[in-house]
């Protein structure tokens, strides 16, 4: 009975925390530094938009559905801000090259692409992220097929791009399971489906501490989403720092969490996600 009451109190506390709204991004038309047809850069942009939408963490707006936008940078950013947009995502198709091969009378094409995605903060006008990707596609029947095939691979890269550049911040709401040996085993955090959180999401746990008279955030553990239980509630397994999390919770110390991408030292995550 006590556990049911405690859980109900925790739910009430979660509901009292202001729900995080999804960040709103607008995707501009992409620049093209190649001699490709418009179909290629349009395909790249379309698949990036689809990949961003698939993460469910962002509200994605296509600039082409907006009318009457100014052309000068500052006025354009101001107009975006007035429409509730937080960030502008732009892109450039940098290079595209092909290799033609003939084997046993059959001709195939390999394509290599390089493109850059950048993110601008609407409020400050500052560039807050930029990443260049390269990719290749093999065994295509025509050069045109090779071009479209290679840019369509951009879709799968957007999950990590969003994880790296659009982090979710929340709080540890309560401990679900704990013991004397490991400390906290499972905990609830105040974020969920409304922010695009899915099973397997990694969170870092932070607590405030004083160093040389200044308040700083210190990482004390890591969590992994076990079950998304609502718009703003997720049950997580404690992967590291269970004893510290338990002690801080017992002392009534506020703990914040921040999402992060899974570690991918060999760059293979985008292939299998």
N, C-alpha and C positions, 0 to 999 in steps of 0.2 A: 504493500500500500504506500509506504514511504517513497519507494522508487517511482511509482506512478505520479505521486504528487510532485516529486522533484523534477520528473520529466516534463510535466505540465508547466511547472514554473519556468523551466528552461525554454520551452516553446514560446511562452509569453515574453521572455526576455529577448528572444530572437526577433519576434514580431515588433518589438519596440525599437529595434535597431533599424535605422533607415535603410531600406532596400537599395542596393546599388543598381542604378540604371545601366543598361548597355551603352557603351560608347557608340556615338553615331559617326560614321566615316562616309565621305563622298569620294568616289573614284573618278578622277579626271581622265580625259582622253590621253592616251600614251603618245609619247614622242617616238619617232622612228629614224634611227641613224643608218638604216640600211636602204637597199634599193628594192626591198620586197613590196609586194602588192599590199593594199590596205587590208585585204582578207587576213593576212598573217598577223599583223599587229592587233587587229580586231579580235582574232581568235585568242591571242595571248591575254588580252584584257578581259575578254568574256570568261575565260577559264580562271583567271585570278579572282574575278568577282564571285564566281561560283564557289571557288575554294574558300574565300572569306565568309560567304554565307553559310557554308557547310559547317563551320566551326560553331555556329550559333552564339558566339560571344559578342558579335558586333551587329549593329543595325547598319546595313550597307545601302548607300544611295548611289545610283548611277547619275553622273552629272548631266547626262543627255536627257533626263526627264525634267530637268530644271530649266526654266525659261527666264530670260531677261537678266542674266548674270553679267556683272561688269567684267571687263577684260583686264584691267590693271590689277596687279597682285593684291595690293592692300585693300582696295575696294571689294575685290572678289572674296577675300578672307572675311571681311566685315559682313558681306552678304551671307556667307556660309554660317557665320556665328549667329546672325539674326534668325536663321532657320534651324538653330539648335544643333548644328554640326560641330563636332569636336576636333576631327582630324581630316586632313586631305591626303589621299593616297594617290601618288603619281607613279608613272613608270616610263621606262625607255627601252625600246628594242635596240640593243647596242650593235650586235653583229649576228650574221647568219651565214654559214658556209656549208658547202655540199661536197660530197665525194661520190663519184659514180664508179660502180664496179660491175664487171661482167664476168659471170662464172657459169660455165656449161651453157652458154648462149642466153642466160637470163641476166638482165640488167637490174640492179637495185641501187638505191640512193641512201646515203647516210647524211644526216644533217646535224650541225652543231650550232647551238644558240647561246647567246649571252644577253641577259636583260637585267635591269636594275629597278628595284621598287623603293620608293622613298615615302616617308610619312612626315607631314607638316602639322604642327600644332596650330589650330585656327586662332586661338586666343593670343599667342605670342608671336606667331609667324615664323617660329624657329623650326628647323629640321630636327626631328627627334629620332629618326631611324632611317637607315639606308642599307640595302643589301643587294649585292649582285649575284645572280645565279647563272650557272652554266649547265647545259644538258645536251644529250645527243639522242638521236633516234636512228635505228638501223633497219635494213631490209625493207625499205619502202619502194613501191613500184614506180613512182614518179617523183620528180623534184618537188612538185607542188604538194604531194602527199607527205613528203618528208618534212616540209616546212610546218604544215599544220600539226603533224604528229608530235614534233618536238616541243612546240609551244604549249600543247595541251598538257604536258607534264607539269606545268606550273600549278595546276589545281592541287596536287598532293603536297606541295611545299607550303601551302598557306597555313596549315595547322600549326606547324612549328613557328612560322613567321608571327602568327597571332599570339602564340604562347610566349614568345620572346619579347614582343613589343606592346602587347595589350594585357598587362597583368591584372589579375583580380586581387583586391585586398579585402580582408574580412577579419573576424575575430574568432578565437576559441570560445565557444558558448558554454560547453560543459564537458566533463569526462563521462564517457559511457561505461567503459570497463577499465579496471585497474587492479594491480596486486602489489604486494610489498617488494617482490623481486624485480619486476620490470617497470613499475610505476604505471603511467597511463598506457593503456593498450589500444583503446579506441576512443575518439573524441568527436564532438559535434562542432562544426564551424558554420558561421553565419553567411554562407553563400551557397548557391545551388543552381537550379536550372534556369533561373532568370538571368544569370550571368554566363550561361553556356557551359557550366561545369558538368563534366561527365565522369563516369567511373574510370579510375586510373589516373586522374589529374594529380599532379604532385604539388604540395604546398610546403613552403618553408615557414617555420614558426619563429617569431621574434618577441623579445621582451625588452623593456626599457631598463637601462642600468646607468649609473653615474660614473663617468671617467673624467678625472681631472676637473671635477666640478661641472661637467657638461653631461646632459642627458643624451645617450646614444642607444640605438637599437642593436641588440646582440642576437644572433641566430642561436636558438637553443634546441631545435629539432626539425624533423621532417615528417610529413603526413602523406598518405596516399588515399584518394577518395575511394571509399568502399561501396557506398550507396548514396545516390542523390535522392534526398527524401522530400524535397519541396523546392519552391522558388528560391528560398534563402536559407536552406538547411541541408548540410551534407554530413554523413557519417564517414569518418576517416580512420584508417589504420595508422597507428603511430609506428613509423619506420625507424626513427632515431630520436633520442632525447626524452624518452618516457618518464624517467625519474625527475628531470628538470621540469617538465610540463606538469607533472603531478604536484611537485612542491610549489610551483608558482600558482597553480590553481587553488591549492589549499590555503595559500597565503593571501588569496584574493587579488593577485597581481594580473593586470590585463595583459593578454597575449594576442598579438596580431598574426595573421597569416598572409602570405603572398604567393600566388601561383607562380610556377616556373615550368619551363619545358623539361621533358625527360632528358637526361644526359645522353648524348649521342656522339661519343668521341670519334667514331669512324664514319660519321655522316650517312648512316644507313637508315635512320629513322624514317626519312621521307619516302624511302622505297617501299617499306612495309606497312606504313600507316594508311 
